[in-house]
Amino acid sequence: MEVYEEGIQDVFADYICANCDTPAARKVNGTAGHAHDFHPCPYCETNILDVNKLSGYDYSKISGVFLQDNLDLNTDTYKEWRNKDDYNMLKHAYRAKDAGPRRENTILRDYGVRWSIMNILSGWLPASKTVLDFMHNIFLGIIAHLFMEILFKAYMFSGTGGSNSAKQRFEDTINSVRWPSHVTRLPKNLGENQSLKKADEWRRLLTITPIVLWTSWKDNSDKIPVSAPPIPSNAKYRPAHSRGCRDIYSVVLLLCAGVRILASRKITMAQARIGQDFLSQYCRRLKALGADLTINHHLSMHFAQFIKLFGPVYGWWLFAFERFNGLLEKVHVNGHDGGRMELTLLRHWVQSHLIYEYVLSLPENAHPMEREYVDKIIKSEGRSERGGMMAELAIYRSEATTVKLPRIVGKEINLRDYLGPGTARLYRLALDYCRKLYPALNLIDDFSLDAGTLFAARNVARALPYIRKDGIRYGSTANKRTKADSYAFITDAASSRRYPVEISALLGFKIQDNAPHICAVIRRFKDAENLPVFPWDLYASILGIHVSYAGDLGDFELIPVSCIEAPLALIPAQLTRLHREIWIAVSFDHVLLHLNILNIQYKL
């Protein structure tokens, strides 16, 4: 290819994978559609009838992926789950290339392939290099099916009971959630308007589903009943599957756990197998309840093999592509044809990424004028409409650094009374904290007559309204403008455990010529005693759920902001039997380092 200022050069490239939704994937790799009778799955030899059989969800018998040592290769189960041979598919695709319509249809019926222009690429494999998109399959497919077909359509949220009905409690619980500011909000009237349009909305709903279903269905003893909600007398649709609340809840927990594990940013193959097993159990249990499953359920049995080939789904799902489509939609093209529209989009795309790379790769010794110029570009565009190219670059820039401070830092504070009357202990905490941070300074109390460096309560710390860590905003309850994002999960350095906390203040310390240090004043949610057994307790560590009594917080502590791990959603709920309000914290972390314990259990 022709390279700028270098003439014609040889360029070597490989097509890593094709990633798109299911209908588009079938067009790209030339395989049969997902409703085909004999070849609905492009990855194995499953037919459309197996989608509604328990044998269609035993992922452990997939050829070459989780092959069991004692598996009989001559059984029908193995044949149904035999992986498709890429080279055999290519052979029949080339035969279909020059075949007539009747012969082409015969090849499609018997072997599930047709000709695709992708087949001329060296190294192209139609099955192994066409990944199954997690976003469309799970969030827009399986989760939407759960709510629309299994819950909403089957009258699982009865309107009987007025303000205390399951339907009203479902809506009230969702509306009471204190979401982190960076996540997608759910509609306020989800009890009435039960359709969500975006995959991210289904993703958020599944995150809090164990709590929402419990608050909607629980009885006066705070337990989920075995019985099913009543079906309206004028109902036109009569569900055929079992509707017992406790049975459905136990099935839903399997889906929540499986999706939580498989969607993590860091994952081992042991964890992928656990997540895949949860999905397999969900599908089999749902089928045992009498529900009809779809092709999406069977396709989801292949995620572990793609994690093995391409890494965590976080790196190749289509959320990023959908976001890029949204950015390109906002480019003003003025309707010019003749290739001008495409050229405008391409110029915008290249310009955005060049500046993005420039922001990321700006060296530490860059001239101040360079930094000033970049800031000027970002700020000037940031004042225009939200969603412009440079406004997006401002977001990219915040994501490029571990901890980013606000442009305007607060005034110096008095540590003896900053958090209000009775909080003078904060000064002693800060002094002890900074003594460990700067042992060579020999810091002393500002009322002390000893020799050393004075730790003045009025001029060593400044209050910060918020910080951004890894691109996520964290605020504090001391912020007078907004209390948003003032709750988070932290990791205790001593025990490696995670705790939900209230961030009471964000402080920046500057002592003599030392670099500024940012820390957080926090109060932990206390581990509540005498709490009842919750139905999600067995999966609490996987789902990131912590329960405590409302407002029951520990003493003030100072921690470095590097200990802040993840934002959380805070859901208030009422315990009927104990007549007390509780706070249910749900982690929005997707790294899942705490799953290491599951690796050990799985190997045993």
C-alpha positions in Angstrom: 0.0 0.0 0.0 1.1 3.6 -0.5 2.5 5.2 2.7 2.9 8.9 3.2 6.5 10.0 2.2 7.6 6.4 2.0 6.2 5.2 -1.3 4.8 1.8 -1.8 5.3 -0.5 1.2 4.4 -4.1 2.0 1.9 -4.3 4.8 1.1 -7.6 6.6 -2.1 -7.9 8.6 -4.4 -10.6 10.0 -8.2 -10.5 10.5 -8.5 -11.2 14.2 -12.2 -11.6 14.4 -15.6 -10.5 13.1 -17.7 -8.9 15.9 -21.3 -7.9 15.3 -24.8 -8.8 16.3 -26.2 -12.3 15.4 -28.0 -11.5 12.1 -25.1 -9.4 10.8 -22.6 -12.1 11.9 -24.5 -14.7 9.7 -24.2 -12.4 6.7 -20.5 -11.8 7.3 -19.3 -15.4 7.7 -21.9 -16.9 5.3 -23.5 -19.3 7.8 -27.2 -20.1 8.1 -29.5 -17.8 10.0 -30.2 -18.2 13.7 -33.7 -19.6 12.9 -32.4 -22.3 10.6 -33.9 -25.8 11.3 -30.6 -27.8 11.1 -27.8 -25.2 11.7 -29.0 -22.4 13.9 -25.7 -22.4 15.8 -22.5 -21.6 13.7 -20.3 -23.1 16.4 -21.6 -26.6 17.0 -23.9 -29.2 15.3 -27.0 -28.3 17.4 -30.3 -28.1 15.6 -33.3 -25.9 16.3 -35.1 -28.7 18.4 -32.1 -28.9 20.8 -32.7 -25.3 21.8 -35.7 -26.5 23.9 -34.0 -29.7 25.3 -31.9 -30.0 28.4 -29.2 -31.7 26.4 -28.7 -28.4 24.5 -27.3 -26.7 27.6 -24.7 -29.2 28.8 -21.7 -27.0 27.9 -19.2 -29.5 29.5 -19.5 -31.8 26.4 -18.4 -29.2 23.9 -15.8 -30.8 21.7 -12.3 -29.5 22.3 -13.2 -27.0 24.9 -14.4 -28.7 28.1 -14.1 -32.3 27.0 -14.6 -34.7 29.9 -12.2 -37.5 30.4 -14.9 -40.2 30.7 -16.9 -38.9 27.7 -18.0 -41.6 25.2 -17.3 -40.2 21.8 -19.9 -42.3 20.2 -22.9 -41.0 22.2 -25.6 -38.9 20.6 -24.9 -36.2 23.2 -21.3 -35.8 21.9 -22.4 -35.6 18.3 -25.0 -32.9 19.1 -22.2 -30.8 20.8 -19.4 -31.5 18.3 -17.8 -28.2 17.3 -18.0 -27.3 13.6 -14.9 -27.8 11.6 -13.8 -24.4 10.1 -12.0 -26.1 7.2 -15.0 -28.3 6.4 -17.2 -25.2 6.4 -14.7 -23.4 4.0 -14.7 -26.4 1.7 -18.5 -26.4 1.3 -18.6 -22.6 1.1 -16.3 -22.7 -2.0 -18.5 -25.4 -3.5 -21.5 -23.1 -3.0 -19.6 -20.2 -4.7 -20.2 -21.4 -8.3 -23.2 -23.6 -7.6 -26.6 -22.9 -9.0 -29.5 -21.8 -6.7 -30.8 -25.3 -6.0 -27.4 -26.7 -5.2 -26.6 -23.6 -3.1 -29.7 -24.1 -1.1 -28.9 -27.8 -0.6 -25.5 -27.0 0.7 -27.0 -24.4 3.1 -29.5 -27.0 4.3 -27.0 -29.8 4.8 -23.9 -27.9 6.0 -25.2 -24.5 7.1 -22.9 -22.4 5.0 -23.0 -20.3 1.8 -20.3 -18.3 0.0 -18.9 -15.2 1.8 -16.3 -12.8 0.4 -14.5 -13.1 3.7 -13.4 -16.6 2.7 -10.8 -15.2 0.3 -8.8 -13.8 3.3 -5.8 -15.9 4.3 -6.3 -17.3 7.8 -10.0 -16.6 7.9 -12.0 -19.2 9.9 -15.8 -18.7 9.7 -16.7 -20.2 13.1 -13.6 -19.6 15.3 -13.2 -16.0 14.1 -16.8 -14.9 14.4 -17.3 -14.1 18.0 -20.6 -14.1 19.8 -21.3 -10.5 21.0 -22.0 -10.5 24.7 -24.0 -7.2 24.7 -26.6 -8.4 22.2 -26.8 -12.0 23.3 -27.0 -11.4 27.1 -28.3 -7.9 27.7 -30.7 -7.5 24.7 -31.4 -11.2 24.4 -31.4 -13.4 27.5 -32.0 -10.7 30.2 -34.8 -9.1 28.1 -36.3 -12.5 27.6 -36.3 -13.0 31.4 -38.1 -9.9 32.2 -40.5 -9.6 29.3 -41.4 -13.3 29.0 -40.8 -14.9 32.4 -41.7 -12.0 34.7 -43.8 -9.3 33.2 -45.8 -11.4 30.7 -46.4 -14.0 33.4 -47.9 -11.5 35.8 -45.2 -12.0 38.4 -45.8 -8.4 39.7 -49.4 -8.4 40.8 -51.2 -5.1 41.1 -53.4 -6.4 43.8 -52.9 -4.5 47.1 -52.7 -0.9 45.9 -49.6 0.9 47.3 -48.4 -2.3 48.8 -48.7 -4.5 45.7 -45.8 -6.3 44.2 -46.0 -4.1 41.1 -45.9 -0.9 43.2 -43.0 -2.1 45.4 -41.1 -3.1 42.2 -41.4 0.4 40.9 -40.8 2.1 44.2 -37.6 0.1 44.8 -36.1 1.0 41.4 -37.0 4.7 42.0 -35.4 4.7 45.4 -31.9 3.5 44.2 -29.1 6.0 44.7 -27.1 5.4 41.5 -23.6 6.4 40.8 -23.7 9.5 38.6 -21.8 7.8 35.7 -24.3 4.9 35.1 -27.4 4.8 33.0 -30.6 5.6 34.9 -33.7 3.4 34.7 -37.1 4.8 33.7 -39.2 6.0 36.6 -42.3 4.2 35.5 -40.8 0.8 34.8 -43.8 -0.8 36.6 -46.1 0.5 33.8 -43.7 0.9 30.8 -41.9 -2.4 31.0 -39.8 -2.1 27.9 -36.1 -1.0 27.9 -34.4 0.1 24.7 -30.7 0.1 25.6 -28.5 -2.8 26.5 -27.0 -0.7 29.3 -30.4 -0.3 30.9 -30.9 -4.1 31.0 -27.4 -4.4 32.4 -28.2 -2.0 35.3 -31.5 -3.7 36.0 -29.9 -7.1 36.3 -27.3 -5.7 38.7 -30.0 -4.9 41.2 -32.5 -7.6 40.3 -31.8 -9.8 43.4 -32.8 -6.9 45.6 -35.7 -5.7 43.5 -37.3 -9.2 43.3 -36.9 -9.7 47.1 -38.5 -6.4 48.0 -41.4 -7.0 45.5 -42.2 -10.6 46.5 -41.3 -10.8 50.2 -44.0 -11.5 52.8 -44.4 -10.3 56.4 -41.5 -12.5 57.5 -39.2 -11.0 54.9 -39.0 -14.3 53.0 -39.9 -15.0 49.4 -43.0 -17.3 49.3 -43.2 -20.6 47.5 -46.6 -19.7 46.0 -47.2 -17.8 42.7 -48.9 -14.4 42.4 -52.5 -14.5 41.3 -53.3 -14.2 37.6 -55.8 -11.4 36.8 -59.3 -12.8 36.0 -59.4 -10.9 32.7 -55.9 -12.1 31.6 -55.7 -13.0 27.9 -52.5 -14.9 28.3 -52.1 -17.9 30.6 -48.4 -18.7 31.4 -47.5 -22.4 30.8 -44.4 -22.4 33.0 -44.2 -22.7 36.7 -44.6 -19.4 38.5 -43.5 -20.1 42.0 -41.7 -17.0 43.3 -39.0 -18.9 45.2 -38.3 -21.2 42.3 -38.0 -18.3 39.8 -35.9 -16.3 42.2 -33.4 -19.2 42.7 -33.1 -19.5 38.9 -32.6 -15.7 38.4 -29.7 -15.8 40.9 -27.8 -18.2 38.6 -28.1 -15.8 35.7 -27.0 -12.8 37.8 -24.0 -14.7 39.1 -23.0 -16.0 35.6 -23.3 -12.6 33.9 -21.4 -10.9 36.7 -18.5 -13.3 36.4 -18.3 -13.4 32.6 -18.6 -9.6 32.2 -15.6 -8.9 34.4 -12.6 -7.0 33.1 -10.1 -9.5 34.5 -10.9 -13.2 34.3 -9.2 -16.5 34.4 -10.3 -19.6 32.5 -11.3 -21.2 35.9 -13.6 -18.2 36.5 -14.9 -18.4 32.9 -15.8 -22.0 33.5 -17.6 -21.1 36.7 -19.5 -18.3 34.9 -20.3 -20.6 32.0 -21.6 -23.2 34.4 -23.9 -20.7 36.1 -25.4 -19.8 32.7 -25.8 -23.5 31.8 -27.6 -24.1 35.1 -29.8 -21.1 34.6 -30.9 -22.4 31.2 -31.5 -25.9 32.4 -33.4 -24.8 35.5 -35.5 -22.4 33.5 -36.3 -25.2 31.0 -37.2 -27.5 34.0 -39.8 -24.9 35.0 -41.4 -25.3 31.7 -40.3 -22.1 30.0 -39.5 -21.9 26.3 -36.0 -21.0 25.5 -34.5 -19.1 22.5 -31.5 -19.6 20.3 -29.8 -16.9 22.4 -29.8 -19.2 25.4 -28.0 -22.0 23.5 -25.5 -19.6 21.9 -24.5 -18.3 25.3 -23.0 -21.8 26.0 -20.1 -20.8 23.8 -18.8 -17.7 25.7 -16.1 -19.6 27.6 -14.4 -20.8 24.4 -14.3 -17.2 23.0 -12.9 -15.9 26.3 -10.1 -18.5 25.8 -9.5 -17.3 22.3 -9.9 -13.5 22.7 -9.7 -12.7 26.4 -12.4 -11.0 28.6 -15.6 -10.0 26.9 -15.0 -6.5 28.2 -12.4 -6.2 25.5 -14.5 -7.2 22.5 -18.2 -6.6 23.3 -19.9 -4.0 21.2 -20.6 -1.3 23.8 -17.6 0.7 22.5 -18.7 0.3 18.8 -22.2 1.6 19.7 -20.7 4.5 21.5 -18.6 5.3 18.4 -21.7 5.2 16.3 -23.3 7.7 18.6 -20.3 10.0 18.2 -20.4 9.8 14.5 -24.2 10.5 14.5 -23.4 14.0 16.0 -21.0 15.0 13.2 -22.4 17.7 11.0 -22.2 16.4 7.4 -24.6 18.9 5.8 -26.0 16.1 3.6 -23.3 16.3 1.0 -23.2 13.4 -1.3 -20.6 12.2 -3.8 -18.3 10.8 -1.1 -18.1 14.1 0.9 -20.2 12.7 3.7 -17.9 9.7 4.2 -14.9 12.0 3.9 -16.2 14.3 6.6 -16.9 11.3 9.0 -13.4 9.9 8.3 -11.7 13.2 8.9 -13.6 13.7 12.2 -12.7 10.1 13.3 -9.0 10.5 12.4 -8.8 13.9 14.1 -10.4 12.7 17.3 -8.0 9.8 17.6 -4.9 11.8 16.8 -5.7 14.3 19.5 -6.7 11.5 21.9 -3.3 9.8 21.3 -1.6 13.1 21.7 -3.3 13.7 25.1 -2.4 10.2 26.3 1.2 10.2 25.1 2.1 13.8 26.1 5.5 13.3 28.0 6.1 14.5 31.5 8.7 16.9 30.2 6.4 18.5 27.6 6.7 22.2 27.3 4.1 24.2 29.3 2.9 25.8 26.1 2.0 22.4 24.7 -0.1 21.5 27.7 -1.7 25.0 27.6 -2.6 24.5 24.0 -4.2 21.1 24.6 -6.2 22.5 27.6 -7.3 25.4 25.4 -8.7 23.1 22.7 -10.5 20.9 25.2 -12.0 23.8 27.3 -13.1 25.8 24.2 -15.0 22.9 22.8 -16.2 21.8 26.2 -18.2 25.0 26.5 -20.2 24.1 23.3 -22.8 21.4 23.1 -22.3 18.3 25.2 -21.2 15.4 23.0 -18.8 17.4 20.8 -15.6 15.8 19.8 -13.4 17.8 22.2 -15.9 17.3 25.0 -15.5 13.6 24.5 -11.7 14.1 24.5 -12.1 15.8 27.9 -13.7 12.5 29.2 -10.9 10.5 27.5 -8.3 12.6 29.3 -9.9 12.0 32.7 -9.9 8.2 32.0 -6.2 8.3 31.0 -5.0 9.1 34.5 -5.5 7.1 37.7 -6.6 10.0 39.9 -7.6 13.4 38.5 -8.5 16.4 40.5 -11.1 19.1 39.8 -10.0 22.3 38.0 -10.9 24.4 41.0 -9.6 23.2 44.4 -11.2 24.4 47.6 -9.8 26.8 50.1 -7.7 25.8 53.1 -9.8 24.3 55.9 -9.6 24.0 59.6 -9.2 20.4 60.4 -10.6 20.9 64.0 -14.1 21.8 62.9 -14.4 21.1 59.2 -16.9 18.3 59.5 -19.0 20.2 62.1 -19.3 20.3 65.8 -17.8 17.3 67.7 -15.4 16.3 64.8 -12.2 17.8 66.3 -10.9 14.2 66.3 -10.3 14.6 62.5 -7.2 16.8 63.3 -5.7 14.0 65.4 -6.5 11.4 62.6 -4.9 13.6 60.0 -1.8 14.2 62.2 -1.2 10.5 62.8 -1.9 9.8 59.1 0.7 12.4 57.9 3.3 11.2 60.5 3.2 7.8 58.8 3.2 9.5 55.4 6.2 11.8 56.1 8.2 10.2 58.9 11.3 12.4 58.2 9.4 15.6 59.0 8.8 14.9 62.7 5.3 16.5 62.6 4.0 17.9 65.9 0.6 19.1 67.1 0.1 22.9 66.6 -0.5 23.2 70.4 2.7 21.3 71.2 6.0 23.0 72.4 8.2 20.1 71.2 10.7 20.5 68.5 9.6 19.5 65.0 7.6 20.5 62.0 4.3 22.2 62.9 1.2 20.5 61.6 -1.1 23.6 61.5 -4.8 22.8 61.5 -5.7 25.8 59.4 -3.2 25.6 56.5 -2.1 22.0 55.7 -5.2 20.7 54.0 -7.6 21.8 51.3 -11.1 20.3 50.6 -11.8 18.8 47.2 -15.4 18.7 45.9 -14.7 15.4 44.0 -12.0 13.4 42.3 -12.0 11.1 39.3 -10.3 7.7 39.7 -9.9 5.6 36.6 -12.5 7.9 34.9 -15.1 7.4 37.6 -16.3 10.3 39.8 -16.3 10.1 43.6 -17.8 12.9 45.7 -18.3 13.4 49.5 -21.0 14.3 51.9 -19.0 17.5 52.8 -19.6 18.9 49.4 -22.2 21.6 49.8 -23.4 21.5 46.2 -24.2 17.8 45.8 -23.9 14.6 47.8 -23.7 12.4 44.7 -21.2 9.7 44.5 -20.4 9.9 48.2 -20.6 6.1 48.7 -18.1 3.5 47.5 -16.4 0.2 48.1 -12.9 0.2 49.5 -10.3 -2.5 50.0 -8.9 -2.9 53.5 -5.1 -3.2 53.1 -4.8 -5.4 56.2 -7.5 -8.0 55.5 -7.9 -7.6 51.7 -11.7 -7.5 52.3 -14.0 -5.0 50.7 -16.2 -2.7 52.7 -18.9 -0.2 51.7 -18.2 3.3 53.1 -19.5 6.8 53.2 -17.0 9.3 51.8 -17.3 12.1 54.3 -14.6 14.4 52.8 -11.9 14.4 50.2 -8.7 16.2 51.4 -5.5 17.3 49.7 -2.4 17.7 52.1 0.5 19.9 51.1 3.3 20.0 53.7 6.5 22.0 52.9 8.0 21.0 49.5 6.5 17.6 49.4 4.1 16.6 46.5 0.4 17.0 47.4 -1.2 13.9 48.8 -4.9 13.1 48.3 -6.8 11.1 50.9 -10.4 10.4 51.8 -12.2 10.7 55.2 -14.5 7.7 55.3 -16.9 5.9 57.6 -17.5 2.2 57.1 -20.9 0.6 57.0 -21.1 -1.5 60.2 -21.6 -5.3 59.9 -25.1 -5.5 61.2 -26.1 -8.1 63.8 -29.3 -10.1 64.0 -30.1 -9.7 60.3 -32.3 -12.3 58.8 -31.0 -14.7 56.1 -31.4 -13.1 52.7 -32.1 -15.3 49.6 -28.9 -14.0 47.9 -26.5 -14.7 50.8 -24.9 -17.7 49.0 -24.0 -15.4 46.1 -23.3 -12.2 48.0 -19.6 -12.1 47.3 -20.0 -12.7 43.6 -22.8 -10.2 43.2 -21.1 -7.6 45.4 -24.0 -7.2 47.8 -23.6 -5.9 51.4 -26.4 -5.3 53.9 -26.3 -3.0 57.0 -28.7 -1.0 59.1 -29.6 2.4 57.6 -27.2 5.1 58.9 -25.2 2.7 61.1 -21.7 4.0 60.3 -18.4 3.5 62.0 -15.9 6.2 63.2 -14.0 8.5 60.9 -10.9 7.0 59.2 -8.4 8.4 56.7 -7.3 6.3 53.7 -5.4 7.1 50.5 -7.8 7.4 47.5 -6.0 4.5 45.9 -7.9 2.3 48.3 -11.2 3.3 46.7 -12.1 0.4 44.5 -15.6 0.9 43.0 -18.8 3.0 43.1 -21.9 1.4 44.5 -25.7 1.7 44.2 -27.4 2.2 47.5 -30.9 0.7 47.9 -33.0 1.5 51.0 -35.4 -1.3 52.1 -37.6 -2.1 55.1 -37.4 -5.2 57.3 -41.0 -5.9 58.1 -40.3 -8.4 60.9 -37.7 -6.2 62.7 -39.4 -2.8 61.8 -36.0 -1.4 60.8 -34.7 0.2 57.6 -31.6 -1.4 56.0 -29.2 -0.2 53.3 -28.3 -2.6 50.6 -25.1 -1.7 48.8 -24.4 -3.2 45.4 -20.9 -2.9 44.0 -20.4 -1.6 40.4 -17.0 -3.1 40.2 -16.3 -5.4 37.3 -12.8 -6.6 38.1 -14.0 -9.3 40.6 -10.6 -10.0 42.2 -12.5 -11.6 45.1 -13.4 -14.6 42.8 -9.9 -16.0 43.6 -11.5 -18.1 46.3 -13.8 -19.6 43.8 -10.8 -20.8 41.8 -9.7 -22.9 44.8 -13.2 -24.3 45.4 -13.6 -25.2 41.7 -10.3 -27.1 41.6 -11.2 -29.1 44.6 
